[in-house]
Amino acid sequence: MSTQVPALLDGLVDDAAVFPPGSAALSDALTAHRRHRAAWYADLVGPLLLPASTVTAGELTGLVDPDAGLVIGLIGDTGIGKLPFALSFLAPDGVTARQVEVAVAKRGEDPLPGIAELLRLTDELPGVETVYAELPLTFGLMGALDALAAARAAGTPIAAKFRTGGLAAELFPTPAELAAVICACRDRNLPFKLTAGLHQAVRHLDPETGFTHHGYANVLAATVAAADGAGVGTVAELLTVVDPRPLLARATERLDTPRPLWVGFGSCSILEPLTDLIRLGLVNGGYDA
């Protein structure tokens, strides 16, 4: 019997193998994803994330067994309006999209028109459990969160998504900014996903880029604290921590309970976060007799 991943970490890491910096070939990503889904740590792993452009180019055909029941997350790189078209390519290959993720605005743009367009399309996304509206952490953010929360409260399966890194310094939110977003989602009972920059468990300076990256153990501890009622200051402080011990203290108290608010994050490597989680003692790697 395999060692179980604790409930707090269930589905924490979506498989973004085909995206940079990993940029795996689709065939290799599919093979590795099947291996992850059969491994003892399978409960840690979310769906394989694939760009809509890859799907609409027909690249899945011939690479997947229609009877295998592949579950993916569709990343709407071709835009909001083309999401139904991309989904139409999946059923013939026996593929299901559990989630759809799409940017609703660029930095500096008002996100409300994009949210409205996405909400109009939700009835045309059959079988999708959750739609993630990716929001820039700039102009109009709180109003956008209000709109998503209102739609979710009315029964639309929509949630938020934010970037926590990228190729430029301004794409890395400060701890105070990220803490404000976490608490804002908490106040609205709005689940959220994160993407980019979460390469290691603990906050660190990347020597190659010179950027300071958020750690996913920091985000986990900060989100748990927010769910327990902590204010922005406490949440921000946890996001700045570089000593894993206070982060582990927050997490280990909740290991057997589902993760609040934070749905998870995409990683081009599954084994790297898994290794960190084992090293920190949050996952007991290996097999039971």
NORNOR-V985713 format. One record per residue. N is the residue number from 1. RES is the residue in one letter. PSI is psi in degrees with one decimal (999 if undefined). OMEGA is omega in whole degrees, -180 to 180 (NA if undefined). NEAR is the number of other C-alpha atoms within 12 Angstrom. Layout:
n:N res:RES psi:PSI omega:OMEGA near:NEAR
n:N res:RES psi:PSI omega:OMEGA near:NEAR
//
This chain:
n:1 res:M psi:135.8 omega:-177 near:10
n:2 res:S psi:150.6 omega:174 near:17
n:3 res:T psi:134.0 omega:-177 near:20
n:4 res:Q psi:142.2 omega:171 near:24
n:5 res:V psi:133.1 omega:-178 near:32
n:6 res:P psi:154.2 omega:-176 near:29
n:7 res:A psi:-33.0 omega:-179 near:22
n:8 res:L psi:-25.5 omega:-176 near:34
n:9 res:L psi:6.6 omega:-177 near:41
n:10 res:D psi:125.0 omega:177 near:28
n:11 res:G psi:25.6 omega:-174 near:31
n:12 res:L psi:-34.2 omega:-170 near:40
n:13 res:V psi:110.7 omega:172 near:44
n:14 res:D psi:148.3 omega:-174 near:44
n:15 res:D psi:99.8 omega:-179 near:45
n:16 res:A psi:40.5 omega:-172 near:37
n:17 res:A psi:-31.4 omega:-175 near:35
n:18 res:V psi:-7.2 omega:-178 near:29
n:19 res:F psi:155.9 omega:176 near:26
n:20 res:P psi:151.6 omega:4 near:21
n:21 res:P psi:-4.8 omega:-179 near:17
n:22 res:G psi:-48.4 omega:176 near:21
n:23 res:S psi:48.4 omega:-180 near:20
n:24 res:A psi:148.7 omega:172 near:23
n:25 res:A psi:147.3 omega:-175 near:21
n:26 res:L psi:-43.9 omega:-179 near:29
n:27 res:S psi:-40.2 omega:178 near:20
n:28 res:D psi:-40.5 omega:-180 near:18
n:29 res:A psi:-40.3 omega:179 near:30
n:30 res:L psi:-42.7 omega:178 near:31
n:31 res:T psi:-46.3 omega:-180 near:22
n:32 res:A psi:-38.5 omega:-179 near:26
n:33 res:H psi:-40.7 omega:177 near:36
n:34 res:R psi:-38.1 omega:179 near:25
n:35 res:R psi:-42.5 omega:178 near:19
n:36 res:H psi:-42.1 omega:-177 near:28
n:37 res:R psi:-20.2 omega:179 near:26
n:38 res:A psi:-4.0 omega:-174 near:15
n:39 res:A psi:168.4 omega:180 near:24
n:40 res:W psi:-23.3 omega:-178 near:22
n:41 res:Y psi:18.1 omega:-174 near:35
n:42 res:A psi:-32.5 omega:-178 near:32
n:43 res:D psi:-19.2 omega:178 near:27
n:44 res:L psi:-24.2 omega:-165 near:41
n:45 res:V psi:127.0 omega:173 near:40
n:46 res:G psi:-162.1 omega:-177 near:34
n:47 res:P psi:161.4 omega:171 near:39
n:48 res:L psi:126.0 omega:180 near:43
n:49 res:L psi:129.1 omega:-179 near:44
n:50 res:L psi:139.1 omega:177 near:47
n:51 res:P psi:145.5 omega:176 near:35
n:52 res:A psi:-33.3 omega:-180 near:34
n:53 res:S psi:-35.6 omega:177 near:23
n:54 res:T psi:-42.6 omega:-179 near:26
n:55 res:V psi:-46.5 omega:-177 near:36
n:56 res:T psi:-16.6 omega:174 near:25
n:57 res:A psi:-2.1 omega:178 near:17
n:58 res:G psi:18.6 omega:-173 near:22
n:59 res:E psi:-18.6 omega:178 near:22
n:60 res:L psi:-30.6 omega:-176 near:31
n:61 res:T psi:128.0 omega:-179 near:21
n:62 res:G psi:-13.2 omega:-180 near:14
n:63 res:L psi:-14.9 omega:-178 near:21
n:64 res:V psi:146.7 omega:174 near:29
n:65 res:D psi:116.7 omega:-178 near:20
n:66 res:P psi:-20.9 omega:-180 near:18
n:67 res:D psi:-1.3 omega:-175 near:13
n:68 res:A psi:-18.2 omega:177 near:15
n:69 res:G psi:42.2 omega:180 near:20
n:70 res:L psi:132.7 omega:177 near:30
n:71 res:V psi:129.0 omega:-178 near:35
n:72 res:I psi:169.1 omega:164 near:38
n:73 res:G psi:127.1 omega:-177 near:38
n:74 res:L psi:122.1 omega:179 near:45
n:75 res:I psi:117.6 omega:-170 near:40
n:76 res:G psi:66.2 omega:-180 near:34
n:77 res:D psi:-9.7 omega:178 near:25
n:78 res:T psi:3.2 omega:176 near:25
n:79 res:G psi:163.9 omega:-176 near:28
n:80 res:I psi:-47.5 omega:-173 near:36
n:81 res:G psi:-21.1 omega:-177 near:26
n:82 res:K psi:7.6 omega:180 near:27
n:83 res:L psi:-47.2 omega:180 near:39
n:84 res:P psi:-37.5 omega:179 near:29
n:85 res:F psi:-44.1 omega:180 near:25
n:86 res:A psi:-41.3 omega:-180 near:36
n:87 res:L psi:-29.0 omega:-178 near:39
n:88 res:S psi:-17.1 omega:-180 near:25
n:89 res:F psi:-13.7 omega:-169 near:26
n:90 res:L psi:-44.3 omega:-173 near:38
n:91 res:A psi:-42.4 omega:180 near:25
n:92 res:P psi:-25.0 omega:179 near:20
n:93 res:D psi:7.7 omega:179 near:25
n:94 res:G psi:23.6 omega:-177 near:23
n:95 res:V psi:142.9 omega:178 near:32
n:96 res:T psi:137.1 omega:174 near:34
n:97 res:A psi:110.3 omega:177 near:39
n:98 res:R psi:-35.2 omega:-177 near:30
n:99 res:Q psi:155.2 omega:175 near:36
n:100 res:V psi:135.6 omega:-179 near:47
n:101 res:E psi:130.5 omega:-177 near:43
n:102 res:V psi:141.9 omega:176 near:43
n:103 res:A psi:135.3 omega:180 near:36
n:104 res:V psi:-7.9 omega:179 near:38
n:105 res:A psi:156.4 omega:171 near:30
n:106 res:K psi:167.7 omega:178 near:25
n:107 res:R psi:130.2 omega:179 near:20
n:108 res:G psi:-10.9 omega:178 near:14
n:109 res:E psi:152.2 omega:174 near:20
n:110 res:D psi:120.2 omega:-178 near:23
n:111 res:P psi:-12.7 omega:-174 near:33
n:112 res:L psi:-41.8 omega:177 near:28
n:113 res:P psi:-40.5 omega:178 near:22
n:114 res:G psi:-39.8 omega:176 near:28
n:115 res:I psi:-43.7 omega:180 near:38
n:116 res:A psi:-42.1 omega:178 near:23
n:117 res:E psi:-42.8 omega:-179 near:23
n:118 res:L psi:-41.1 omega:180 near:38
n:119 res:L psi:-34.1 omega:178 near:33
n:120 res:R psi:-24.3 omega:-175 near:19
n:121 res:L psi:-8.7 omega:-170 near:25
n:122 res:T psi:-29.3 omega:178 near:31
n:123 res:D psi:-12.0 omega:-180 near:20
n:124 res:E psi:17.6 omega:-180 near:22
n:125 res:L psi:70.7 omega:-173 near:33
n:126 res:P psi:138.8 omega:175 near:24
n:127 res:G psi:-7.0 omega:-178 near:24
n:128 res:V psi:125.1 omega:-178 near:29
n:129 res:E psi:-39.1 omega:-178 near:24
n:130 res:T psi:138.7 omega:173 near:32
n:131 res:V psi:125.2 omega:-180 near:42
n:132 res:Y psi:119.7 omega:176 near:42
n:133 res:A psi:113.1 omega:180 near:48
n:134 res:E psi:122.4 omega:-175 near:40
n:135 res:L psi:134.6 omega:172 near:42
n:136 res:P psi:143.8 omega:-179 near:38
n:137 res:L psi:57.5 omega:-179 near:39
n:138 res:T psi:-134.8 omega:-173 near:26
n:139 res:F psi:131.4 omega:171 near:18
n:140 res:G psi:15.9 omega:-173 near:24
n:141 res:L psi:-49.3 omega:-175 near:33
n:142 res:M psi:-37.5 omega:176 near:26
n:143 res:G psi:-36.8 omega:178 near:22
n:144 res:A psi:-41.4 omega:178 near:36
n:145 res:L psi:-38.1 omega:176 near:40
n:146 res:D psi:-43.4 omega:-179 near:25
n:147 res:A psi:-42.5 omega:179 near:31
n:148 res:L psi:-42.7 omega:-179 near:40
n:149 res:A psi:-40.4 omega:179 near:30
n:150 res:A psi:-43.1 omega:179 near:22
n:151 res:A psi:-40.1 omega:179 near:27
n:152 res:R psi:-42.3 omega:179 near:25
n:153 res:A psi:-27.8 omega:179 near:17
n:154 res:A psi:-0.6 omega:175 near:12
n:155 res:G psi:-1.7 omega:178 near:16
n:156 res:T psi:129.7 omega:-177 near:25
n:157 res:P psi:68.3 omega:-176 near:31
n:158 res:I psi:149.1 omega:-180 near:40
n:159 res:A psi:179.4 omega:-175 near:42
n:160 res:A psi:158.9 omega:176 near:48
n:161 res:K psi:139.3 omega:-178 near:43
n:162 res:F psi:150.4 omega:174 near:44
n:163 res:R psi:137.9 omega:179 near:38
n:164 res:T psi:23.8 omega:179 near:40
n:165 res:G psi:-176.8 omega:-179 near:30
n:166 res:G psi:-154.3 omega:-174 near:24
n:167 res:L psi:3.8 omega:180 near:18
n:168 res:A psi:150.9 omega:-175 near:17
n:169 res:A psi:-35.4 omega:-176 near:18
n:170 res:E psi:-11.4 omega:178 near:19
n:171 res:L psi:-6.8 omega:177 near:27
n:172 res:F psi:106.3 omega:179 near:30
n:173 res:P psi:147.9 omega:175 near:34
n:174 res:T psi:161.4 omega:175 near:26
n:175 res:P psi:-39.4 omega:179 near:29
n:176 res:A psi:-41.3 omega:179 near:24
n:177 res:E psi:-46.5 omega:-179 near:29
n:178 res:L psi:-37.8 omega:178 near:39
n:179 res:A psi:-41.1 omega:179 near:37
n:180 res:A psi:-38.5 omega:179 near:30
n:181 res:V psi:-44.8 omega:179 near:43
n:182 res:I psi:-46.1 omega:-179 near:48
n:183 res:C psi:-34.3 omega:177 near:37
n:184 res:A psi:-39.9 omega:177 near:33
n:185 res:C psi:-38.7 omega:177 near:36
n:186 res:R psi:-45.7 omega:-178 near:32
n:187 res:D psi:-23.9 omega:-179 near:23
n:188 res:R psi:3.4 omega:-177 near:27
n:189 res:N psi:44.7 omega:-174 near:26
n:190 res:L psi:113.2 omega:177 near:36
n:191 res:P psi:155.5 omega:179 near:36
n:192 res:F psi:153.7 omega:173 near:40
n:193 res:K psi:158.6 omega:174 near:42
n:194 res:L psi:156.0 omega:178 near:42
n:195 res:T psi:147.0 omega:175 near:45
n:196 res:A psi:136.0 omega:171 near:34
n:197 res:G psi:-14.6 omega:-177 near:37
n:198 res:L psi:70.5 omega:-173 near:41
n:199 res:H psi:-22.5 omega:-179 near:39
n:200 res:Q psi:166.3 omega:-175 near:33
n:201 res:A psi:-36.0 omega:-172 near:38
n:202 res:V psi:144.7 omega:179 near:36
n:203 res:R psi:135.4 omega:-174 near:31
n:204 res:H psi:159.4 omega:174 near:27
n:205 res:L psi:123.5 omega:178 near:19
n:206 res:D psi:115.4 omega:-177 near:19
n:207 res:P psi:-23.3 omega:-178 near:9
n:208 res:E psi:-41.1 omega:-177 near:10
n:209 res:T psi:-22.2 omega:-175 near:15
n:210 res:G psi:5.0 omega:-180 near:14
n:211 res:F psi:145.3 omega:173 near:25
n:212 res:T psi:122.2 omega:-176 near:31
n:213 res:H psi:144.4 omega:171 near:41
n:214 res:H psi:150.7 omega:175 near:42
n:215 res:G psi:142.9 omega:-178 near:40
n:216 res:Y psi:-24.1 omega:172 near:46
n:217 res:A psi:-35.0 omega:174 near:46
n:218 res:N psi:-47.1 omega:-179 near:40
n:219 res:V psi:-39.6 omega:179 near:51
n:220 res:L psi:-49.5 omega:179 near:47
n:221 res:A psi:-41.4 omega:-179 near:44
n:222 res:A psi:-39.4 omega:-180 near:47
n:223 res:T psi:-41.0 omega:176 near:45
n:224 res:V psi:-44.6 omega:179 near:39
n:225 res:A psi:-42.8 omega:179 near:36
n:226 res:A psi:-43.1 omega:180 near:36
n:227 res:A psi:-27.6 omega:178 near:33
n:228 res:D psi:2.3 omega:174 near:21
n:229 res:G psi:4.9 omega:-179 near:19
n:230 res:A psi:151.6 omega:178 near:24
n:231 res:G psi:176.7 omega:-177 near:25
n:232 res:V psi:-38.2 omega:-179 near:28
n:233 res:G psi:-46.5 omega:179 near:22
n:234 res:T psi:-42.2 omega:180 near:27
n:235 res:V psi:-43.7 omega:179 near:37
n:236 res:A psi:-39.8 omega:180 near:30
n:237 res:E psi:-41.0 omega:178 near:30
n:238 res:L psi:-30.4 omega:178 near:40
n:239 res:L psi:-18.7 omega:-180 near:43
n:240 res:T psi:-11.7 omega:-173 near:34
n:241 res:V psi:136.2 omega:175 near:28
n:242 res:V psi:-3.6 omega:174 near:24
n:243 res:D psi:119.5 omega:-175 near:20
n:244 res:P psi:-16.4 omega:-172 near:32
n:245 res:R psi:-47.4 omega:178 near:20
n:246 res:P psi:-26.7 omega:177 near:24
n:247 res:L psi:-42.4 omega:179 near:36
n:248 res:L psi:-36.8 omega:180 near:31
n:249 res:A psi:-41.4 omega:179 near:23
n:250 res:R psi:-43.8 omega:-174 near:27
n:251 res:A psi:-43.0 omega:-173 near:36
n:252 res:T psi:-23.7 omega:176 near:27
n:253 res:E psi:-20.6 omega:-173 near:21
n:254 res:R psi:14.3 omega:-172 near:25
n:255 res:L psi:-32.9 omega:-175 near:26
n:256 res:D psi:8.5 omega:180 near:18
n:257 res:T psi:150.2 omega:179 near:16
n:258 res:P psi:149.1 omega:-179 near:23
n:259 res:R psi:127.8 omega:179 near:33
n:260 res:P psi:144.3 omega:169 near:36
n:261 res:L psi:-59.5 omega:-171 near:35
n:262 res:W psi:112.5 omega:-179 near:40
n:263 res:V psi:-37.7 omega:180 near:37
n:264 res:G psi:-162.0 omega:-178 near:38
n:265 res:F psi:157.8 omega:177 near:46
n:266 res:G psi:141.0 omega:178 near:43
n:267 res:S psi:136.2 omega:178 near:39
n:268 res:C psi:-10.4 omega:173 near:33
n:269 res:S psi:131.6 omega:172 near:33
n:270 res:I psi:-37.0 omega:-174 near:37
n:271 res:L psi:-30.2 omega:180 near:28
n:272 res:E psi:-52.4 omega:176 near:21
n:273 res:P psi:-35.3 omega:177 near:34
n:274 res:L psi:-45.0 omega:-180 near:37
n:275 res:T psi:-43.1 omega:178 near:22
n:276 res:D psi:-42.3 omega:-179 near:25
n:277 res:L psi:-36.1 omega:176 near:35
n:278 res:I psi:-44.6 omega:-179 near:22
n:279 res:R psi:-36.0 omega:-180 near:18
n:280 res:L psi:-8.6 omega:179 near:25
n:281 res:G psi:11.1 omega:179 near:23
n:282 res:L psi:-22.3 omega:174 near:36
n:283 res:V psi:133.3 omega:180 near:33
n:284 res:N psi:94.1 omega:-175 near:24
n:285 res:G psi:145.7 omega:176 near:25
n:286 res:G psi:-160.8 omega:-174 near:17
n:287 res:Y psi:145.3 omega:171 near:14
n:288 res:D psi:152.2 omega:178 near:10
n:289 res:A psi:999 omega:NA near:6
//
